[in-house]
Amino acid sequence: MLLAVLRVMDRSPDGKLTVQEGPAQLGPSPEGTLRWLDLAAEGDDMLERLRTGFDFHPLAIEDCQQFDQRPKLEEYQDHLFLVTQGFSCPSEHLSKLALHELHARGAGCTRRN
């Protein structure tokens, strides 16, 4: 069983980058700061903290609990949720492709009609 790993990367308005590990910075970033959360091997407890700390839609959290999804983009009232696929080739044999699934939330989105 893999332990949850959380890395928080912030880029301040002046361009300074800080990286911290652990859930201490789990929550919205300071005004003007771009925050990236890198979460691996998440568990239900960590996903619940994401839901409450960032106001994730419950369906987005449900999507985070299930892998093997088709790529999609979901539009919620104040954010977008993206599921996308990628791959890497760890050896010279193309038959050994490693598939990766990325779940991402974009905040601060505004609708255009």
Residue frames as a rotation matrix with the C-alpha (Angstrom) as fourth column:
MET 1
0.577 0.816 0.000 0.00
0.816 -0.577 0.000 0.00
0.000 0.000 -1.000 0.00
LEU 2
-0.367 -0.694 0.619 1.38
0.679 -0.655 -0.332 3.41
0.636 0.299 0.712 -1.02
LEU 3
-0.190 0.240 -0.952 1.28
0.809 -0.511 -0.290 6.26
-0.556 -0.825 -0.097 1.44
ALA 4
0.786 0.496 0.368 -0.26
0.616 -0.682 -0.394 9.54
0.056 0.537 -0.842 0.33
VAL 5
-0.392 -0.899 -0.196 2.37
0.849 -0.436 0.299 12.03
-0.354 -0.049 0.934 -0.79
LEU 6
0.757 0.635 0.153 1.48
0.651 -0.716 -0.250 15.70
-0.049 0.289 -0.956 -1.05
ARG 7
-0.496 -0.863 -0.097 3.80
0.822 -0.503 0.268 18.34
-0.280 0.053 0.959 -2.50
VAL 8
0.683 0.694 -0.228 2.67
0.622 -0.716 -0.317 21.97
-0.383 0.074 -0.921 -2.54
MET 9
-0.484 -0.815 0.320 4.34
0.865 -0.389 0.316 24.36
-0.133 0.430 0.893 -5.00
ASP 10
0.609 0.645 -0.461 3.60
0.587 -0.758 -0.285 28.09
-0.533 -0.097 -0.841 -4.82
ARG 11
-0.421 -0.664 0.618 4.68
0.872 -0.485 0.074 30.81
0.251 0.570 0.783 -7.23
SER 12
-0.047 0.353 -0.935 4.30
0.662 -0.690 -0.294 34.23
-0.748 -0.632 -0.201 -5.63
PRO 13
0.888 0.460 0.020 3.44
0.331 -0.608 -0.722 37.37
-0.320 0.647 -0.692 -7.62
ASP 14
0.528 -0.760 -0.379 7.15
-0.726 -0.635 0.264 38.29
-0.441 0.136 -0.887 -7.68
GLY 15
0.500 -0.255 -0.828 7.99
-0.648 0.523 -0.553 34.91
0.574 0.813 0.096 -9.27
LYS 16
-0.498 -0.696 0.517 9.51
-0.864 0.350 -0.361 33.25
0.070 -0.627 -0.776 -6.20
LEU 17
0.249 0.516 -0.820 8.89
-0.423 0.819 0.387 29.49
0.871 0.250 0.422 -6.13
THR 18
-0.432 -0.322 0.842 8.52
-0.898 0.240 -0.369 27.59
-0.083 -0.916 -0.393 -2.86
VAL 19
0.015 0.368 -0.930 8.02
-0.364 0.868 0.337 23.85
0.931 0.334 0.147 -2.50
GLN 20
-0.462 -0.083 0.883 6.83
-0.881 0.153 -0.447 22.11
-0.098 -0.985 -0.144 0.65
GLU 21
-0.542 0.308 -0.782 5.74
-0.086 0.905 0.416 18.56
0.836 0.293 -0.464 1.40
GLY 22
-0.820 0.332 -0.466 2.91
0.569 0.389 -0.725 17.51
-0.060 -0.859 -0.508 3.67
PRO 23
-0.072 0.952 0.296 -0.64
0.892 -0.072 0.447 18.71
0.447 0.296 -0.844 4.25
ALA 24
-0.349 -0.084 -0.933 0.25
0.745 -0.630 -0.222 21.89
-0.569 -0.772 0.283 6.19
GLN 25
-0.821 -0.029 -0.570 -0.39
-0.233 -0.895 0.381 24.13
-0.521 0.446 0.728 3.15
LEU 26
-0.742 0.591 0.316 -3.53
0.661 0.571 0.487 22.30
0.107 0.570 -0.814 2.05
GLY 27
0.202 0.825 -0.528 -5.96
0.667 -0.511 -0.542 25.07
-0.717 -0.243 -0.653 1.17
PRO 28
0.842 0.180 0.509 -6.36
0.518 -0.537 -0.666 28.02
0.154 0.824 -0.545 -1.15
SER 29
-0.179 -0.982 0.064 -3.23
0.956 -0.189 -0.225 30.01
0.233 0.021 0.972 -1.92
PRO 30
-0.221 0.025 -0.975 -2.63
0.493 -0.860 -0.134 33.61
-0.841 -0.510 0.178 -0.82
GLU 31
0.774 0.575 -0.265 -3.94
0.136 -0.559 -0.818 36.36
-0.618 0.598 -0.511 -3.12
GLY 32
0.662 -0.471 -0.582 -1.95
-0.743 -0.510 -0.433 36.53
-0.093 0.719 -0.688 -6.36
THR 33
-0.409 -0.824 0.393 -0.12
-0.761 0.545 0.351 33.25
-0.503 -0.156 -0.850 -5.72
LEU 34
0.290 0.405 -0.867 -0.40
-0.804 0.594 0.009 30.32
0.519 0.695 0.498 -8.11
ARG 35
-0.167 -0.279 0.946 -0.59
-0.825 0.565 0.021 27.02
-0.540 -0.776 -0.324 -6.20
TRP 36
0.090 0.115 -0.989 0.01
-0.688 0.725 0.022 23.55
0.720 0.679 0.144 -7.63
LEU 37
0.191 0.023 0.981 -0.75
-0.836 0.527 0.151 20.48
-0.514 -0.849 0.120 -5.53
ASP 38
-0.196 -0.315 -0.929 0.90
-0.709 0.700 -0.088 17.23
0.678 0.641 -0.360 -6.51
LEU 39
0.073 0.357 0.931 -0.91
-0.902 0.422 -0.091 14.38
-0.426 -0.833 0.353 -4.77
ALA 40
-0.333 -0.224 -0.916 0.06
-0.638 0.769 0.044 10.75
0.695 0.599 -0.398 -5.27
ALA 41
-0.634 0.127 -0.763 -1.57
0.367 0.918 -0.152 7.64
0.681 -0.376 -0.628 -3.78
GLU 42
-0.607 0.462 0.646 -4.44
-0.675 -0.729 -0.113 9.62
0.419 -0.505 0.754 -2.32
GLY 43
-0.829 0.428 -0.359 -6.81
0.541 0.778 -0.320 8.10
0.142 -0.460 -0.877 0.19
ASP 44
0.094 0.974 0.206 -10.36
0.781 -0.200 0.592 8.98
0.618 0.105 -0.779 1.11
ASP 45
0.396 0.003 -0.918 -9.16
0.797 -0.498 0.342 11.15
-0.456 -0.867 -0.200 4.03
MET 46
-0.625 -0.706 -0.332 -6.91
0.408 -0.659 0.632 13.26
-0.665 0.260 0.700 1.79
LEU 47
-0.702 0.440 0.560 -9.62
0.539 -0.187 0.822 13.61
0.466 0.878 -0.105 -0.86
GLU 48
0.393 0.856 -0.335 -12.07
0.879 -0.242 0.411 14.78
0.271 -0.456 -0.848 1.81
ARG 49
0.057 -0.465 -0.884 -9.52
0.601 -0.691 0.402 17.40
-0.797 -0.554 0.240 2.91
LEU 50
-0.913 -0.328 0.242 -9.25
0.376 -0.448 0.811 18.55
-0.158 0.832 0.532 -0.72
ARG 51
-0.226 0.917 0.328 -13.03
0.779 -0.032 0.626 18.76
0.585 0.397 -0.707 -0.98
THR 52
0.623 0.511 -0.593 -13.39
0.778 -0.482 0.402 20.91
-0.080 -0.712 -0.698 2.12
GLY 53
-0.064 -0.761 -0.645 -10.18
0.554 -0.565 0.611 22.92
-0.830 -0.318 0.458 1.69
PHE 54
-0.923 -0.346 -0.167 -10.80
0.037 -0.511 0.859 23.86
-0.382 0.787 0.485 -1.95
ASP 55
-0.110 0.978 -0.176 -14.57
-0.498 -0.207 -0.842 23.45
-0.860 -0.005 0.510 -2.25
PHE 56
-0.956 -0.203 -0.213 -14.26
-0.290 0.525 0.800 20.65
-0.051 0.826 -0.561 -4.82
HIS 57
0.034 0.975 -0.219 -17.56
-0.969 0.086 0.231 19.52
0.244 0.204 0.948 -6.24
PRO 58
0.129 0.043 0.991 -18.52
-0.623 0.780 0.047 16.09
-0.771 -0.624 0.128 -4.81
LEU 59
0.954 0.232 0.188 -18.63
-0.004 0.640 -0.769 14.60
-0.299 0.733 0.611 -8.34
ALA 60
0.512 -0.849 -0.126 -15.04
-0.587 -0.239 -0.773 15.74
0.627 0.470 -0.621 -8.96
ILE 61
-0.185 -0.540 0.821 -13.97
-0.955 0.296 -0.020 13.98
-0.233 -0.788 -0.570 -5.76
GLU 62
0.557 0.454 0.696 -15.81
-0.278 0.891 -0.359 10.88
-0.783 0.007 0.622 -6.92
ASP 63
0.941 -0.261 -0.214 -13.89
-0.180 0.147 -0.973 11.07
0.285 0.954 0.092 -10.21
CYS 64
0.113 -0.959 0.261 -10.61
-0.902 -0.209 -0.377 11.27
0.416 -0.193 -0.889 -8.26
GLN 65
0.022 -0.040 0.999 -11.45
-0.745 0.665 0.044 7.99
-0.667 -0.745 -0.015 -6.55
GLN 66
0.635 0.293 0.715 -11.79
0.202 0.830 -0.520 6.13
-0.746 0.474 0.468 -9.84
PHE 67
-0.350 -0.769 -0.535 -9.07
-0.549 -0.295 0.782 5.63
-0.759 0.567 -0.319 -12.42
ASP 68
-0.778 0.028 0.628 -9.43
0.487 0.658 0.574 4.24
-0.397 0.753 -0.525 -15.95
GLN 69
0.274 0.880 -0.388 -11.66
0.337 -0.465 -0.818 7.11
-0.901 0.094 -0.424 -17.02
ARG 70
0.238 -0.119 0.964 -11.96
0.955 -0.153 -0.254 8.63
0.177 0.981 0.078 -20.46
PRO 71
-0.851 -0.513 -0.108 -10.50
0.522 -0.848 -0.086 12.11
-0.048 -0.130 0.990 -20.88
LYS 72
0.193 0.941 0.278 -13.10
0.868 -0.296 0.399 14.76
0.458 0.165 -0.874 -20.08
LEU 73
-0.914 -0.324 0.244 -13.61
0.193 -0.876 -0.441 18.33
0.357 -0.356 0.864 -19.00
GLU 74
0.009 0.920 -0.393 -16.35
0.960 0.102 0.262 19.11
0.281 -0.379 -0.882 -16.49
GLU 75
-0.619 -0.137 0.773 -17.54
0.077 -0.990 -0.114 22.68
0.782 -0.011 0.624 -15.94
TYR 76
-0.109 0.546 -0.830 -18.76
0.991 0.121 -0.051 23.60
0.073 -0.829 -0.555 -12.46
GLN 77
0.810 0.586 -0.025 -19.98
0.587 -0.808 0.062 27.00
0.016 -0.065 -0.998 -11.25
ASP 78
0.869 -0.486 -0.097 -16.55
-0.445 -0.851 0.278 28.41
-0.218 -0.198 -0.956 -10.30
HIS 79
-0.156 -0.973 0.170 -14.03
-0.691 0.230 0.686 25.86
-0.706 -0.010 -0.708 -11.55
LEU 80
0.466 0.167 -0.869 -13.19
-0.793 0.514 -0.326 23.33
0.392 0.841 0.372 -14.23
PHE 81
0.232 -0.400 0.887 -12.24
-0.531 0.712 0.460 19.71
-0.815 -0.577 -0.047 -13.61
LEU 82
0.351 -0.250 -0.902 -10.09
-0.908 0.147 -0.394 17.87
0.231 0.957 -0.175 -16.16
VAL 83
0.445 -0.309 0.840 -9.29
-0.131 0.906 0.402 14.18
-0.886 -0.289 0.363 -16.56
THR 84
0.624 -0.305 -0.719 -6.60
-0.775 -0.132 -0.618 13.48
0.094 0.943 -0.319 -19.14
GLN 85
0.887 -0.308 0.343 -4.34
0.241 0.944 0.225 10.63
-0.394 -0.117 0.912 -20.14
GLY 86
0.471 -0.807 -0.357 -0.65
-0.880 -0.401 -0.254 10.44
0.062 0.434 -0.899 -20.89
PHE 87
0.977 -0.212 -0.010 2.04
0.212 0.975 0.059 7.82
-0.003 -0.060 0.998 -21.20
SER 88
0.313 -0.947 -0.078 5.74
-0.900 -0.322 0.294 7.27
-0.303 -0.022 -0.953 -20.84
CYS 89
0.840 -0.143 -0.524 7.99
-0.171 0.846 -0.505 4.61
0.516 0.513 0.686 -22.29
PRO 90
0.708 -0.551 0.442 10.34
-0.587 -0.112 0.802 3.37
-0.392 -0.827 -0.403 -19.56
SER 91
-0.021 -0.741 0.671 12.16
0.165 0.659 0.734 1.04
-0.986 0.127 0.108 -21.94
GLU 92
-0.726 -0.321 -0.608 13.00
-0.506 -0.348 0.789 0.81
-0.465 0.881 0.091 -25.61
HIS 93
-0.871 0.469 0.150 10.07
0.482 0.754 0.446 -1.56
0.096 0.461 -0.882 -26.18
LEU 94
-0.739 0.627 0.249 6.88
-0.523 -0.765 0.375 0.27
0.426 0.147 0.893 -27.11
SER 95
-0.003 0.760 -0.650 4.86
0.113 0.646 0.755 -2.65
0.994 -0.071 -0.087 -25.77
LYS 96
-0.288 -0.206 -0.935 5.96
0.917 0.221 -0.332 -1.60
0.275 -0.953 0.125 -22.27
LEU 97
-0.403 0.186 0.896 4.16
0.016 -0.978 0.210 1.79
0.915 0.099 0.391 -22.26
ALA 98
-0.674 0.231 -0.701 3.22
0.730 0.069 -0.680 3.09
-0.109 -0.970 -0.215 -18.81
LEU 99
-0.091 0.747 0.659 -0.13
0.524 -0.526 0.669 4.89
0.847 0.407 -0.344 -18.81
HIS 100
-0.872 -0.164 -0.461 -0.78
0.478 -0.489 -0.730 7.86
-0.106 -0.857 0.505 -16.53
GLU 101
0.102 0.937 0.335 -4.05
0.792 -0.280 0.542 9.54
0.602 0.209 -0.771 -15.61
LEU 102
-0.910 -0.410 -0.067 -4.11
0.384 -0.769 -0.511 13.15
0.158 -0.490 0.857 -14.45
HIS 103
0.271 0.957 -0.098 -7.00
0.917 -0.226 0.328 14.77
0.292 -0.179 -0.940 -12.57
ALA 104
-0.805 -0.592 -0.037 -6.80
0.585 -0.782 -0.218 18.57
0.100 -0.197 0.975 -12.39
ARG 105
0.366 0.885 -0.288 -8.98
0.913 -0.402 -0.075 21.40
-0.182 -0.235 -0.955 -11.09
GLY 106
-0.634 -0.494 0.596 -8.75
0.612 -0.791 -0.005 24.95
0.473 0.361 0.803 -12.42
ALA 107
-0.005 0.613 -0.790 -10.01
0.904 -0.336 -0.266 27.63
-0.428 -0.715 -0.552 -10.08
GLY 108
-0.351 -0.095 -0.931 -11.01
0.067 -0.995 0.076 31.18
-0.934 -0.036 0.356 -10.76
CYS 109
-0.838 0.093 0.538 -12.82
0.545 0.205 0.813 30.27
-0.035 0.974 -0.222 -13.96
THR 110
-0.425 0.750 -0.506 -15.51
-0.310 -0.646 -0.697 32.53
-0.850 -0.140 0.508 -15.29
ARG 111
-0.052 0.516 0.855 -18.20
0.747 0.589 -0.310 31.57
-0.663 0.622 -0.416 -17.77
ARG 112
-0.797 -0.085 -0.598 -18.40
-0.326 -0.773 0.544 33.25
-0.509 0.628 0.589 -21.13
ASN 113
0.058 0.905 0.422 -21.78
0.260 0.395 -0.881 33.19
-0.964 0.161 -0.212 -22.82
